[in-house]
Amino acid sequence: MLAYARGDVQAFAQLYERHEGGVFRFIRRCIAHQAGDGVAEELHQDTWFAVARQAAHYQPTARFTTWLYTIARSRVIDHVRRQQGAGGAMRSLDEDAEGGSPVQDLPAAEVHEPLRQLETREQARAFLHAVEQLPPEQREAFLLQAEAGLSLEEIAAATGVGAETVKSRLRYARAKLRQALAAWSS
C-alpha cells in the first residue's frame, strides 16, 4: 500500500489481485439476506475506490487487511443503514436478485459420485444458511476471521470493540454453527 501511495500502480494491482475475492465474499455474505450480487459488486467497487482515494493517508499501524476490511465493513454498515431507513425488505440467503440460489456458485467436490456431489451442495447450503442466521455481530466477526483471516486483535480494531468481545462473538458463532450443522457430522 505504501508503494501505491508513492505512485506504483502495479502495487495496487497486486493488492487487488490478492484481496479482491475475499473482500467480495465478505461483503456478499454480510448482505446476502438483503441484496443480490449487484449490490455486493457496487459495495466491492466502493471499497476499492476508497482504498485508492485514501492511499496517501494510509498509515501502517496494523496489517493492510485489517484496514481494508474496516473499509469494506463501513461500506456494508452504510448500505444496511440506508436499507433500514428506506424500509428495505429482508431476503433469504437462498435467493439472489433474480430469485435463484447463490449456492449454485459454490464449487462441487471433485468427486464423481452424484449423490456425494448433491450432499456437498446441500451441506454448503446448510452452512451458508447457518451463517446467515447468526446475529449480525457474530456473523461479522466470523466472516472477518474466515474470509479475511484477521486475528482477534485485528477484528477488534476493525469493529471497534475489545478483543474479549470478539472472542465471545466468535465462540458463540462457532457454537451456533456447530449446532446448526450437527446433522451433517453424523
C-alpha positions in Angstrom: 0.0 0.0 0.0 2.9 2.3 0.8 4.3 1.7 -2.7 0.9 2.5 -4.3 0.8 5.7 -2.2 4.1 6.6 -3.8 2.7 6.1 -7.3 3.4 2.5 -8.0 0.2 1.4 -9.9 1.4 -2.2 -10.1 1.4 -2.3 -6.3 -2.4 -1.5 -6.3 -2.9 -4.2 -8.9 -1.1 -6.7 -6.7 -3.2 -5.7 -3.7 -6.4 -6.0 -5.7 -5.5 -9.4 -7.1 -4.6 -10.8 -3.7 -7.6 -9.5 -1.8 -10.5 -8.8 -4.1 -12.0 -12.3 -3.8 -12.1 -12.4 -0.1 -13.4 -8.8 0.2 -16.2 -9.6 -2.3 -17.2 -12.8 -0.4 -17.2 -10.9 2.9 -19.4 -8.2 1.5 -21.7 -10.6 -0.3 -22.2 -12.8 2.8 -22.8 -9.8 5.0 -25.6 -8.5 2.9 -26.8 -11.8 1.3 -30.1 -11.6 3.1 -30.7 -8.1 1.9 -29.5 -7.8 -1.7 -28.2 -9.6 -4.7 -24.8 -9.7 -6.3 -25.3 -6.3 -8.0 -25.3 -4.5 -4.7 -22.4 -6.6 -3.4 -20.4 -5.7 -6.6 -21.2 -2.0 -6.1 -20.1 -2.1 -2.4 -17.0 -4.0 -3.5 -16.1 -1.3 -6.1 -16.8 1.4 -3.5 -14.4 -0.3 -1.1 -11.6 -0.3 -3.7 -12.3 3.2 -4.8 -12.0 4.2 -1.1 -8.7 2.3 -0.9 -7.4 4.2 -3.9 -8.7 7.6 -2.6 -7.2 7.1 0.9 -3.8 5.7 -0.3 -2.0 8.9 0.6 -3.3 8.8 4.1 -2.6 5.2 4.8 -0.6 4.5 7.9 0.7 1.0 8.5 -0.4 0.9 12.1 -1.9 -2.6 11.5 -1.9 -5.1 8.7 -3.2 -3.9 5.4 -6.1 -6.5 5.5 -7.3 -5.0 8.8 -7.5 -1.6 7.2 -9.1 -3.0 4.0 -11.8 -5.0 5.8 -12.5 -2.0 8.0 -13.3 0.0 4.9 -15.4 -2.9 3.5 -17.3 -3.2 6.8 -18.0 0.5 6.8 -19.5 0.2 3.3 -21.7 -2.7 4.4 -22.9 -0.8 7.5 -23.7 2.3 5.4 -25.7 0.1 3.0 -27.6 -1.7 5.8 -28.4 1.7 7.4 -29.7 3.0 4.1 -31.8 -0.1 3.6 -33.3 0.1 7.1 -34.0 3.8 6.6 -35.7 3.1 3.3 -37.7 0.2 4.7 -35.8 -2.3 2.7 -37.1 -5.8 2.7 -35.0 -8.6 4.0 -34.4 -11.6 1.7 -33.3 -15.1 2.3 -29.7 -16.2 1.7 -31.2 -18.8 -0.6 -32.3 -16.1 -3.0 -30.3 -13.9 -5.2 -31.6 -10.8 -7.0 -33.3 -13.0 -9.6 -34.8 -15.3 -7.1 -32.2 -18.0 -7.8 -29.8 -19.7 -5.4 -26.3 -18.4 -4.7 -25.3 -21.9 -3.7 -25.1 -22.8 -7.4 -21.9 -20.7 -7.4 -20.3 -23.0 -4.8 -17.9 -25.5 -6.4 -18.9 -29.1 -6.0 -16.4 -31.6 -4.7 -14.1 -33.2 -7.1 -15.9 -36.5 -6.6 -17.7 -38.1 -9.5 -20.5 -39.7 -7.4 -23.7 -37.7 -8.0 -25.0 -38.5 -4.5 -21.8 -37.2 -2.9 -21.9 -34.0 -5.0 -25.6 -33.4 -4.0 -24.7 -34.0 -0.4 -21.8 -31.5 -0.6 -24.1 -28.8 -2.2 -26.7 -29.4 0.5 -24.1 -29.2 3.2 -22.8 -25.9 1.7 -26.4 -24.6 1.5 -26.9 -25.5 5.2 -23.7 -23.9 6.2 -24.5 -20.6 4.3 -28.0 -20.6 5.8 -26.5 -21.2 9.3 -24.0 -18.3 8.8 -27.0 -16.1 7.7 -28.9 -17.0 10.9 -26.1 -15.8 13.2 -26.7 -12.4 14.9 -25.1 -9.6 12.9 -22.2 -9.1 15.3 -21.3 -12.8 15.4 -21.7 -13.2 11.7 -19.4 -10.2 11.1 -16.7 -11.4 13.5 -16.9 -14.9 11.9 -16.6 -13.6 8.4 -13.8 -11.3 9.2 -11.8 -14.2 10.6 -12.9 -16.8 8.0 -12.7 -14.6 4.9 -10.1 -12.0 5.8 -8.0 -14.2 8.1 -7.9 -11.4 10.7 -6.7 -12.1 14.2 -8.8 -11.3 17.3 -7.0 -8.1 17.8 -7.4 -7.1 14.2 -11.1 -7.9 14.3 -11.4 -5.8 17.5 -9.6 -2.9 15.7 -11.8 -3.2 12.6 -15.1 -3.4 14.6 -14.2 -1.0 17.4 -14.8 -3.5 20.3 -12.4 -5.2 22.7 -10.6 -8.5 21.9 -12.6 -10.3 24.6 -15.8 -9.2 23.0 -14.6 -10.6 19.7 -13.5 -13.8 21.3 -17.0 -14.2 22.8 -18.7 -13.4 19.5 -16.6 -16.0 17.7 -17.1 -18.6 20.4 -20.9 -18.1 20.2 -20.9 -18.1 16.4 -18.9 -21.3 16.2 -21.2 -23.0 18.8 -24.3 -22.0 16.8 -22.7 -23.2 13.5 -21.8 -26.5 15.1 -25.3 -26.9 16.5 -26.9 -26.0 13.1 -24.7 -28.4 11.2 -24.7 -31.3 13.8 -26.8 -33.4 11.4 -24.0 -33.3 8.8 -21.4 -34.6 11.2 -23.2 -37.9 11.9 
